[in-house]
Amino acid sequence: MITINTNYSNINFKHFRHDIVNKSGKVINRGDTCFFRQDLDFDYFINYMEFKYCDKPKVNIIAHACSDGEEVYSLVSKMIDSLGLKPASKYLPIKAHDLEKEHIERAKKGRYNFERFEEQSADIYLGPKFSDYFNYIYSHKIKVSPNLTKHVDFSQSNILDDVKTIDFNDTVLLARNCWHYLKDKDIINLAKNLSNRMNKSSLLVIGDYDKEYNIDKILRKYDFYETQVKNVFEKIK
């Protein structure tokens, strides 16, 4: 039997954090994110997509639980920088969703605090090209350039509802570091629905925090296996 860990005390949140609580003061959802989050190797991930979808003219990328958009903008900027705009365009625009209206509004504004550890990660992935995608407003404050915002469509929605209607053919779903906020029955139903609807042309991307709550083990029960890229899963049947 797989145990779903619901102890939040060992999680170390960085940068943006927004707790959503119920009437009893219990945290039922949380927006936390940063640029180029370290539990996904963006280079390997993009290279793997290029290999997997080399003969596909169009690939859909959907990011659920996108929080205020920092990770989505990280991915888009790195894709364009690595591949060039024309080759990257087959993955764009990314459709990004979150439960919380406040998160989506922040994402659309594209203005962020930019901490030192994020600067270091951005320098690794983008180097001097950083200014092609992000502009400093003043020290440790940045704004996403319009040539990046136009490649992401943000909207408010619930993955538990959307999973029933998404066409998963040639589709990459990012559902990262969010599973542990779901009820136990919803975790199982989501894994089951993804297993039923995804196929070998799909990819599912989770995060390190999800693994702390045994989500990877649950996914294995539903025919997902982890690829050579950390936290990136495929259906085996």
Backbone as CSV, one residue per row, in Angstrom:
resi,resn,N_x,N_y,N_z,CA_x,CA_y,CA_z,C_x,C_y,C_z
1,MET,0.852,-1.208,0.000,0.000,0.000,0.000,0.877,1.244,0.000
2,ILE,0.536,2.220,-0.825,1.302,3.461,-0.914,0.711,4.500,0.027
3,THR,1.560,5.052,0.875,1.125,6.074,1.812,1.339,7.455,1.210
4,ILE,0.331,8.305,1.298,0.438,9.671,0.822,0.779,10.560,2.002
5,ASN,1.972,11.116,2.002,2.470,11.939,3.101,1.788,13.298,3.074
6,THR,1.183,13.694,4.173,0.525,15.005,4.234,1.159,15.912,5.271
7,ASN,2.431,15.685,5.578,3.149,16.541,6.507,3.923,17.587,5.725
8,TYR,3.564,18.856,5.863,4.181,19.923,5.100,5.423,20.509,5.781
9,SER,5.774,20.047,6.962,6.785,20.726,7.763,8.184,20.656,7.149
10,ASN,8.439,19.673,6.270,9.786,19.506,5.742,9.978,20.198,4.398
11,ILE,9.029,20.997,3.967,9.144,21.652,2.670,9.811,23.009,2.833
12,ASN,10.798,23.264,1.989,11.509,24.534,2.005,11.069,25.361,0.810
13,PHE,10.207,26.343,1.029,9.690,27.152,-0.063,10.616,28.315,-0.348
14,LYS,10.704,28.663,-1.630,11.595,29.733,-2.052,10.813,30.782,-2.827
15,HIS,11.241,32.014,-2.675,10.742,33.158,-3.437,9.235,33.351,-3.269
16,PHE,8.450,33.248,-4.358,7.023,33.556,-4.262,6.304,32.494,-3.447
17,ARG,5.558,32.948,-2.471,4.769,32.029,-1.654,3.475,32.708,-1.263
18,HIS,2.383,32.034,-1.526,1.061,32.553,-1.199,0.236,31.415,-0.637
19,ASP,-0.069,31.468,0.651,-0.861,30.425,1.295,-2.343,30.698,1.135
20,ILE,-3.093,29.661,0.746,-4.547,29.746,0.670,-5.091,28.873,1.785
21,VAL,-5.868,29.462,2.687,-6.352,28.742,3.864,-7.873,28.674,3.856
22,ASN,-8.408,27.666,4.564,-9.861,27.567,4.708,-10.308,28.353,5.935
23,LYS,-11.575,28.245,6.269,-12.120,29.018,7.382,-11.496,28.647,8.722
24,SER,-10.940,27.440,8.798,-10.290,26.997,10.024,-8.824,27.383,10.084
25,GLY,-8.335,28.051,9.037,-6.943,28.461,9.001,-5.987,27.416,8.479
26,LYS,-6.514,26.301,7.968,-5.671,25.234,7.439,-5.272,25.568,5.998
27,VAL,-3.988,25.365,5.672,-3.523,25.592,4.301,-4.096,24.506,3.398
28,ILE,-4.873,24.902,2.398,-5.460,23.947,1.459,-4.843,24.068,0.067
29,ASN,-4.109,25.117,-0.163,-3.404,25.290,-1.424,-2.296,26.308,-1.185
30,ARG,-1.293,26.292,-2.046,-0.197,27.220,-1.834,0.452,27.512,-3.182
31,GLY,0.660,28.783,-3.445,1.409,29.162,-4.632,2.841,29.435,-4.239
32,ASP,3.756,28.621,-4.757,5.162,28.905,-4.515,5.946,28.509,-5.758
33,THR,6.891,29.318,-6.132,7.632,29.056,-7.354,8.868,29.941,-7.395
34,CYS,9.665,29.760,-8.423,10.813,30.623,-8.673,11.241,30.426,-10.114
35,PHE,12.141,31.251,-10.582,12.658,31.090,-11.932,13.652,29.932,-11.979
36,PHE,13.535,29.130,-13.049,14.434,28.002,-13.289,14.576,27.124,-12.046
37,ARG,13.449,26.673,-11.562,13.414,25.820,-10.379,14.333,24.612,-10.581
38,GLN,15.078,24.273,-9.566,16.203,23.367,-9.740,15.835,21.901,-9.834
39,ASP,14.579,21.535,-9.664,14.217,20.127,-9.761,13.821,19.714,-11.182
40,LEU,14.089,20.581,-12.157,13.906,20.232,-13.560,15.099,20.768,-14.335
41,ASP,15.791,19.866,-15.039,16.893,20.304,-15.886,16.297,20.757,-17.215
42,PHE,16.219,22.053,-17.412,15.541,22.596,-18.578,16.242,22.197,-19.879
43,ASP,17.556,22.110,-19.870,18.281,21.698,-21.074,17.926,20.265,-21.468
44,TYR,18.028,19.345,-20.525,17.719,17.948,-20.810,16.256,17.785,-21.212
45,PHE,15.389,18.502,-20.540,13.963,18.409,-20.827,13.668,18.844,-22.265
46,ILE,14.204,19.975,-22.661,13.987,20.470,-24.022,14.604,19.523,-25.046
47,ASN,15.792,19.029,-24.770,16.424,18.077,-25.683,15.599,16.805,-25.829
48,TYR,15.018,16.354,-24.721,14.196,15.143,-24.775,12.937,15.382,-25.605
49,MET,12.304,16.530,-25.433,11.139,16.840,-26.261,11.507,16.897,-27.731
50,GLU,12.652,17.496,-28.039,13.097,17.574,-29.425,13.304,16.172,-30.015
51,PHE,13.855,15.261,-29.227,14.047,13.888,-29.684,12.706,13.176,-29.853
52,LYS,11.862,13.284,-28.864,10.587,12.557,-28.875,9.659,13.059,-29.978
53,TYR,9.648,14.362,-30.193,8.690,14.942,-31.130,9.359,15.467,-32.400
54,CYS,10.473,14.855,-32.775,11.247,15.369,-33.914,10.458,15.381,-35.214
55,ASP,9.504,14.453,-35.362,8.743,14.388,-36.608,7.331,14.959,-36.475
56,LYS,7.074,15.666,-35.371,5.742,16.230,-35.137,5.729,17.720,-35.468
57,PRO,4.755,18.178,-36.244,4.708,19.605,-36.598,4.183,20.490,-35.472
58,LYS,3.417,19.902,-34.529,2.828,20.683,-33.442,2.796,19.844,-32.173
59,VAL,3.250,20.432,-31.066,3.220,19.796,-29.748,2.574,20.769,-28.773
60,ASN,1.634,20.271,-28.000,0.947,21.109,-27.020,1.623,20.991,-25.663
61,ILE,1.917,22.127,-25.044,2.438,22.142,-23.675,1.409,22.827,-22.787
62,ILE,0.995,22.121,-21.749,0.011,22.635,-20.797,0.646,22.608,-19.411
63,ALA,0.607,23.729,-18.722,1.175,23.817,-17.378,0.051,24.100,-16.385
64,HIS,-0.252,23.123,-15.553,-1.243,23.327,-14.493,-0.521,23.642,-13.191
65,ALA,-1.233,24.316,-12.294,-0.646,24.798,-11.044,0.566,25.668,-11.359
66,CYS,0.386,26.603,-12.297,1.507,27.423,-12.777,1.884,28.533,-11.813
67,SER,1.126,28.703,-10.722,1.388,29.758,-9.753,1.419,31.114,-10.466
68,ASP,2.428,31.948,-10.196,2.441,33.272,-10.815,3.262,33.322,-12.100
69,GLY,3.558,32.149,-12.656,4.086,32.083,-14.012,5.592,32.063,-14.170
70,GLU,6.343,32.107,-13.098,7.797,32.224,-13.225,8.419,31.011,-13.919
71,GLU,7.951,29.815,-13.578,8.536,28.635,-14.189,8.146,28.513,-15.663
72,VAL,6.935,28.902,-16.007,6.504,28.857,-17.407,7.345,29.812,-18.248
73,TYR,7.546,31.018,-17.739,8.391,31.970,-18.468,9.831,31.470,-18.567
74,SER,10.292,30.772,-17.541,11.626,30.175,-17.601,11.718,29.201,-18.775
75,LEU,10.710,28.328,-18.879,10.715,27.317,-19.930,10.645,27.942,-21.315
76,VAL,9.765,28.915,-21.505,9.612,29.534,-22.821,10.898,30.247,-23.233
77,SER,11.476,30.987,-22.313,12.709,31.709,-22.652,13.821,30.753,-23.031
78,LYS,13.947,29.644,-22.301,15.010,28.687,-22.598,14.747,27.962,-23.908
79,MET,13.498,27.651,-24.204,13.172,26.994,-25.463,13.539,27.879,-26.655
80,ILE,13.139,29.132,-26.588,13.437,30.045,-27.694,14.938,30.261,-27.813
81,ASP,15.601,30.387,-26.672,17.041,30.622,-26.688,17.802,29.419,-27.239
82,SER,17.380,28.215,-26.879,18.077,27.006,-27.305,17.762,26.622,-28.742
83,LEU,16.486,26.737,-29.123,16.045,26.215,-30.411,15.953,27.272,-31.495
84,GLY,15.777,28.526,-31.080,15.422,29.570,-32.027,13.909,29.698,-32.073
85,LEU,13.414,30.865,-32.418,11.973,31.117,-32.344,11.174,30.228,-33.286
86,LYS,11.627,30.082,-34.519,10.852,29.284,-35.471,10.751,27.824,-35.057
87,PRO,11.853,27.136,-34.726,11.719,25.748,-34.265,10.927,25.625,-32.959
88,ALA,11.073,26.616,-32.073,10.353,26.560,-30.791,8.863,26.796,-30.966
89,SER,8.472,27.413,-32.071,7.077,27.818,-32.245,6.122,26.631,-32.294
90,LYS,6.634,25.439,-32.605,5.727,24.289,-32.645,5.245,23.905,-31.244
91,TYR,5.934,24.394,-30.196,5.525,24.140,-28.819,4.705,25.287,-28.229
92,LEU,4.556,26.358,-28.971,3.969,27.581,-28.437,2.622,27.885,-29.091
93,PRO,1.747,28.618,-28.377,1.926,29.117,-27.009,1.720,28.017,-25.976
94,ILE,2.346,28.175,-24.839,2.068,27.303,-23.701,0.767,27.765,-23.049
95,LYS,-0.097,26.826,-22.729,-1.318,27.128,-21.995,-1.060,26.875,-20.513
96,ALA,-1.187,27.924,-19.711,-0.842,27.837,-18.291,-2.069,28.134,-17.442
97,HIS,-2.288,27.303,-16.439,-3.496,27.408,-15.613,-3.145,27.338,-14.129
98,ASP,-3.987,27.968,-13.335,-3.881,27.859,-11.880,-5.282,28.016,-11.290
99,LEU,-5.473,27.428,-10.121,-6.755,27.534,-9.419,-7.061,28.953,-8.960
100,GLU,-6.009,29.700,-8.598,-6.186,30.968,-7.915,-6.163,32.148,-8.898
101,LYS,-7.196,32.958,-8.837,-7.292,34.136,-9.702,-6.122,35.084,-9.477
102,GLU,-5.715,35.267,-8.217,-4.603,36.175,-7.899,-3.320,35.746,-8.591
103,HIS,-3.071,34.443,-8.663,-1.860,33.943,-9.309,-1.867,34.255,-10.798
104,ILE,-3.008,34.049,-11.426,-3.123,34.313,-12.861,-2.967,35.804,-13.152
105,GLU,-3.529,36.640,-12.318,-3.393,38.087,-12.516,-1.935,38.515,-12.391
106,ARG,-1.222,37.952,-11.427,0.206,38.257,-11.276,0.987,37.778,-12.494
107,ALA,0.643,36.607,-12.975,1.358,36.043,-14.130,1.181,36.919,-15.361
108,LYS,-0.004,37.422,-15.564,-0.271,38.261,-16.731,0.477,39.592,-16.647
109,LYS,0.685,40.096,-15.448,1.437,41.342,-15.282,2.918,41.133,-15.571
110,GLY,3.439,39.950,-15.198,4.815,39.608,-15.507,5.857,40.446,-14.800
111,ARG,5.579,40.879,-13.572,6.543,41.649,-12.777,6.912,40.827,-11.546
112,TYR,8.226,40.707,-11.294,8.663,39.783,-10.258,9.835,40.328,-9.452
113,ASN,9.886,39.911,-8.188,11.126,40.011,-7.432,12.090,38.983,-8.013
114,PHE,13.354,39.306,-8.039,14.335,38.424,-8.664,15.505,38.278,-7.712
115,GLU,15.522,37.149,-6.999,16.493,36.938,-5.944,17.844,36.495,-6.511
116,ARG,18.853,36.558,-5.650,20.203,36.241,-6.079,20.317,34.818,-6.612
117,PHE,19.692,33.842,-5.943,19.815,32.457,-6.397,19.129,32.276,-7.752
118,GLU,18.104,33.082,-8.030,17.457,33.022,-9.335,18.353,33.635,-10.415
119,GLU,19.032,34.698,-10.070,19.978,35.312,-11.005,21.057,34.299,-11.408
120,GLN,21.526,33.527,-10.442,22.557,32.540,-10.723,22.037,31.455,-11.669
121,SER,20.807,30.990,-11.427,20.221,29.974,-12.302,19.975,30.529,-13.702
122,ALA,19.461,31.751,-13.772,19.214,32.372,-15.072,20.512,32.559,-15.842
123,ASP,21.582,32.866,-15.136,22.872,33.044,-15.800,23.365,31.729,-16.395
124,ILE,23.096,30.629,-15.714,23.485,29.312,-16.234,22.707,28.994,-17.509
125,TYR,21.406,29.255,-17.501,20.561,28.852,-18.624,20.532,29.858,-19.773
126,LEU,20.616,31.142,-19.462,20.466,32.157,-20.505,21.709,33.000,-20.730
127,GLY,22.548,33.127,-19.716,23.757,33.930,-19.854,23.440,35.351,-20.291
128,PRO,24.194,35.890,-21.258,23.977,37.282,-21.689,22.663,37.495,-22.443
129,LYS,21.993,36.391,-22.822,20.720,36.517,-23.540,19.553,36.839,-22.600
130,PHE,19.811,36.867,-21.313,18.746,37.131,-20.336,17.973,38.400,-20.693
131,SER,18.678,39.425,-21.109,18.036,40.716,-21.403,17.159,40.670,-22.645
132,ASP,17.236,39.591,-23.428,16.332,39.436,-24.572,14.918,39.100,-24.121
133,TYR,14.785,38.598,-22.891,13.505,38.088,-22.422,12.993,38.781,-21.163
134,PHE,13.899,39.360,-20.380,13.520,39.994,-19.120,14.239,41.334,-18.994
135,ASN,13.536,42.309,-18.439,14.111,43.635,-18.264,14.138,43.990,-16.784
136,TYR,15.258,44.516,-16.325,15.334,44.998,-14.943,14.579,46.321,-14.832
137,ILE,13.650,46.377,-13.878,12.970,47.632,-13.557,13.864,48.437,-12.633
138,TYR,14.352,47.783,-11.603,15.424,48.279,-10.751,15.999,47.088,-10.028
139,SER,16.903,47.290,-9.117,17.622,46.178,-8.505,16.677,45.115,-7.959
140,HIS,16.871,43.863,-8.418,16.094,42.705,-7.966,14.619,42.798,-8.309
141,LYS,14.256,43.590,-9.294,12.891,43.651,-9.811,12.961,43.537,-11.331
142,ILE,12.225,42.570,-11.890,12.263,42.400,-13.340,10.855,42.373,-13.919
143,LYS,10.787,42.628,-15.212,9.543,42.539,-15.965,9.789,41.672,-17.192
144,VAL,8.829,40.787,-17.481,8.942,39.914,-18.642,8.714,40.734,-19.911
145,SER,9.556,40.532,-20.896,9.447,41.268,-22.150,8.202,40.827,-22.927
146,PRO,7.594,41.731,-23.691,6.419,41.371,-24.495,6.681,40.245,-25.480
147,ASN,7.924,40.132,-25.960,8.214,39.055,-26.910,8.219,37.685,-26.245
148,LEU,8.032,37.656,-24.923,7.902,36.408,-24.187,6.461,36.200,-23.731
149,THR,5.824,37.249,-23.222,4.457,37.114,-22.706,3.486,36.654,-23.783
150,LYS,3.737,37.001,-25.034,2.809,36.627,-26.098,2.823,35.130,-26.390
151,HIS,3.783,34.419,-25.815,3.881,32.981,-26.062,3.286,32.143,-24.932
152,VAL,2.599,32.786,-23.978,1.942,32.062,-22.890,0.508,32.560,-22.762
153,ASP,-0.437,31.629,-22.720,-1.853,31.949,-22.490,-2.209,31.515,-21.073
154,PHE,-2.459,32.481,-20.191,-2.799,32.185,-18.799,-4.312,32.202,-18.605
155,SER,-4.819,31.246,-17.846,-6.242,31.248,-17.488,-6.435,30.448,-16.208
156,GLN,-7.524,30.750,-15.532,-7.841,30.101,-14.264,-8.642,28.831,-14.533
157,SER,-8.166,27.697,-14.025,-8.919,26.450,-14.160,-8.364,25.395,-13.215
158,ASN,-9.078,24.282,-13.137,-8.781,23.195,-12.204,-8.370,21.960,-12.998
159,ILE,-7.215,21.410,-12.693,-6.739,20.239,-13.414,-7.688,19.060,-13.275
160,LEU,-8.381,18.956,-12.153,-9.293,17.832,-11.947,-10.445,17.863,-12.930
161,ASP,-10.819,19.058,-13.370,-11.856,19.199,-14.394,-11.257,19.083,-15.800
162,ASP,-10.145,19.752,-16.012,-9.561,19.822,-17.352,-9.077,18.470,-17.857
163,VAL,-8.627,17.608,-16.949,-8.066,16.331,-17.371,-9.079,15.492,-18.136
164,LYS,-10.357,15.774,-17.949,-11.406,14.985,-18.601,-11.610,15.372,-20.064
165,THR,-11.084,16.523,-20.456,-11.338,17.012,-21.818,-10.075,17.293,-22.632
166,ILE,-8.916,17.266,-22.016,-7.672,17.551,-22.742,-7.399,16.460,-23.783
167,ASP,-7.003,16.881,-24.969,-6.507,15.954,-25.979,-5.014,15.749,-25.712
168,PHE,-4.644,14.569,-25.257,-3.272,14.321,-24.834,-2.364,13.809,-25.952
169,ASN,-2.861,13.735,-27.158,-1.988,13.351,-28.262,-0.927,14.424,-28.466
170,ASP,0.343,14.012,-28.489,1.461,14.942,-28.654,1.348,16.124,-27.691
171,THR,1.118,15.779,-26.445,0.896,16.795,-25.412,1.810,16.561,-24.222
172,VAL,2.396,17.645,-23.734,3.224,17.639,-22.527,2.448,18.337,-21.422
173,LEU,2.230,17.651,-20.325,1.518,18.220,-19.184,2.481,18.418,-18.034
174,LEU,2.640,19.666,-17.606,3.392,19.962,-16.401,2.409,20.122,-15.250
175,ALA,2.517,19.249,-14.269,1.710,19.328,-13.046,2.686,19.132,-11.901
176,ARG,3.387,20.196,-11.560,4.586,20.093,-10.730,4.371,20.656,-9.327
177,ASN,4.772,19.822,-8.343,4.795,20.268,-6.944,3.443,20.782,-6.469
178,CYS,2.399,20.086,-6.907,1.037,20.492,-6.543,0.187,19.330,-6.053
179,TRP,0.627,18.102,-6.293,-0.222,16.945,-6.008,-0.563,16.818,-4.530
180,HIS,0.360,17.215,-3.659,0.158,16.991,-2.223,-0.898,17.914,-1.624
181,TYR,-1.398,18.876,-2.397,-2.496,19.718,-1.908,-3.859,19.100,-2.203
182,LEU,-3.878,18.048,-2.994,-5.133,17.384,-3.337,-5.545,16.414,-2.231
183,LYS,-6.830,16.149,-2.154,-7.308,15.099,-1.263,-6.820,13.755,-1.780
184,ASP,-6.686,12.797,-0.879,-6.175,11.481,-1.265,-6.962,10.894,-2.437
185,LYS,-8.282,10.972,-2.372,-9.092,10.383,-3.440,-8.892,11.119,-4.760
186,ASP,-8.632,12.431,-4.680,-8.407,13.196,-5.906,-7.052,12.870,-6.520
187,ILE,-6.052,12.590,-5.683,-4.750,12.170,-6.196,-4.886,10.882,-7.004
188,ILE,-5.577,9.924,-6.434,-5.758,8.642,-7.120,-6.577,8.825,-8.390
189,ASN,-7.643,9.607,-8.323,-8.488,9.817,-9.507,-7.730,10.550,-10.604
190,LEU,-6.894,11.502,-10.211,-6.122,12.225,-11.216,-5.133,11.282,-11.898
191,ALA,-4.420,10.493,-11.117,-3.477,9.537,-11.698,-4.194,8.549,-12.611
192,LYS,-5.348,8.096,-12.189,-6.120,7.139,-12.981,-6.619,7.778,-14.285
193,ASN,-7.131,9.000,-14.194,-7.627,9.680,-15.393,-6.498,9.982,-16.370
194,LEU,-5.353,10.383,-15.853,-4.204,10.632,-16.725,-3.759,9.339,-17.399
195,SER,-3.768,8.251,-16.667,-3.377,6.970,-17.237,-4.339,6.541,-18.337
196,ASN,-5.615,6.787,-18.115,-6.626,6.404,-19.103,-6.568,7.262,-20.359
197,ARG,-6.177,8.516,-20.210,-6.276,9.456,-21.331,-4.935,9.732,-22.017
198,MET,-3.843,9.588,-21.299,-2.531,9.794,-21.909,-2.117,8.554,-22.690
199,ASN,-1.142,8.751,-23.584,-0.635,7.638,-24.382,0.874,7.818,-24.568
200,LYS,1.453,7.020,-25.440,2.908,7.065,-25.609,3.396,8.352,-26.253
201,SER,2.480,9.152,-26.789,2.884,10.440,-27.354,2.826,11.565,-26.326
202,SER,2.475,11.231,-25.083,2.323,12.227,-24.020,3.543,12.228,-23.100
203,LEU,3.726,13.338,-22.403,4.699,13.429,-21.313,4.015,14.056,-20.107
204,LEU,4.372,13.589,-18.926,3.887,14.146,-17.673,5.090,14.567,-16.845
205,VAL,5.092,15.809,-16.377,6.228,16.345,-15.626,5.760,16.711,-14.218
206,ILE,6.433,16.150,-13.209,6.117,16.462,-11.820,7.350,17.095,-11.175
207,GLY,7.360,17.185,-9.843,8.468,17.842,-9.162,9.001,17.040,-7.992
208,ASP,10.079,17.520,-7.405,10.685,16.840,-6.265,9.734,16.757,-5.080
209,TYR,8.957,17.814,-4.826,8.042,17.789,-3.693,6.972,16.724,-3.888
210,ASP,6.579,16.495,-5.131,5.607,15.436,-5.395,6.184,14.080,-5.010
211,LYS,7.458,13.880,-5.288,8.089,12.608,-4.931,8.166,12.424,-3.422
212,GLU,8.314,13.527,-2.687,8.327,13.421,-1.234,7.008,12.864,-0.716
213,TYR,5.957,13.004,-1.492,4.634,12.519,-1.106,4.258,11.270,-1.900
214,ASN,5.273,10.595,-2.440,5.113,9.290,-3.091,4.269,9.324,-4.365
215,ILE,4.173,10.466,-4.993,3.395,10.562,-6.225,4.029,9.726,-7.333
216,ASP,5.354,9.665,-7.385,6.010,8.850,-8.404,5.652,7.376,-8.262
217,LYS,5.509,6.897,-7.038,5.130,5.500,-6.803,3.687,5.266,-7.227
218,ILE,2.832,6.234,-6.955,1.439,6.120,-7.396,1.366,6.097,-8.918
219,LEU,2.136,6.943,-9.572,2.138,6.973,-11.034,2.613,5.650,-11.617
220,ARG,3.577,5.009,-10.976,4.048,3.714,-11.463,2.937,2.669,-11.427
221,LYS,2.072,2.763,-10.444,0.936,1.840,-10.370,-0.001,2.018,-11.554
222,TYR,0.042,3.214,-12.153,-0.847,3.508,-13.284,-0.067,3.612,-14.598
223,ASP,0.996,2.818,-14.690,1.715,2.595,-15.952,2.536,3.785,-16.436
224,PHE,2.975,4.632,-15.541,3.919,5.691,-15.902,5.315,5.284,-15.440
225,TYR,6.317,5.609,-16.227,7.688,5.389,-15.788,8.493,6.653,-16.017
226,GLU,9.498,6.828,-15.190,10.326,8.022,-15.292,11.355,7.838,-16.402
227,THR,11.458,8.810,-17.266,12.432,8.772,-18.352,13.828,9.066,-17.805
228,GLN,14.782,9.164,-18.700,16.139,9.521,-18.264,16.241,10.961,-17.800
229,VAL,15.182,11.731,-18.033,15.134,13.108,-17.550,14.378,13.117,-16.222
230,LYS,15.027,13.573,-15.196,14.440,13.572,-13.860,13.085,14.268,-13.842
231,ASN,12.098,13.607,-13.232,10.752,14.123,-13.021,9.900,14.179,-14.292
232,VAL,10.367,13.591,-15.369,9.602,13.547,-16.621,9.179,12.104,-16.862
233,PHE,7.868,11.876,-17.007,7.286,10.538,-17.065,6.578,10.285,-18.394
234,GLU,6.585,8.997,-18.802,5.850,8.555,-19.987,4.969,7.366,-19.633
235,LYS,3.937,7.162,-20.425,3.110,5.946,-20.301,3.855,4.790,-20.951
236,ILE,3.786,3.615,-20.326,4.435,2.439,-20.897,3.438,1.567,-21.645
237,LYS,2.156,1.845,-21.542,1.138,1.052,-22.252,0.225,1.999,-23.014
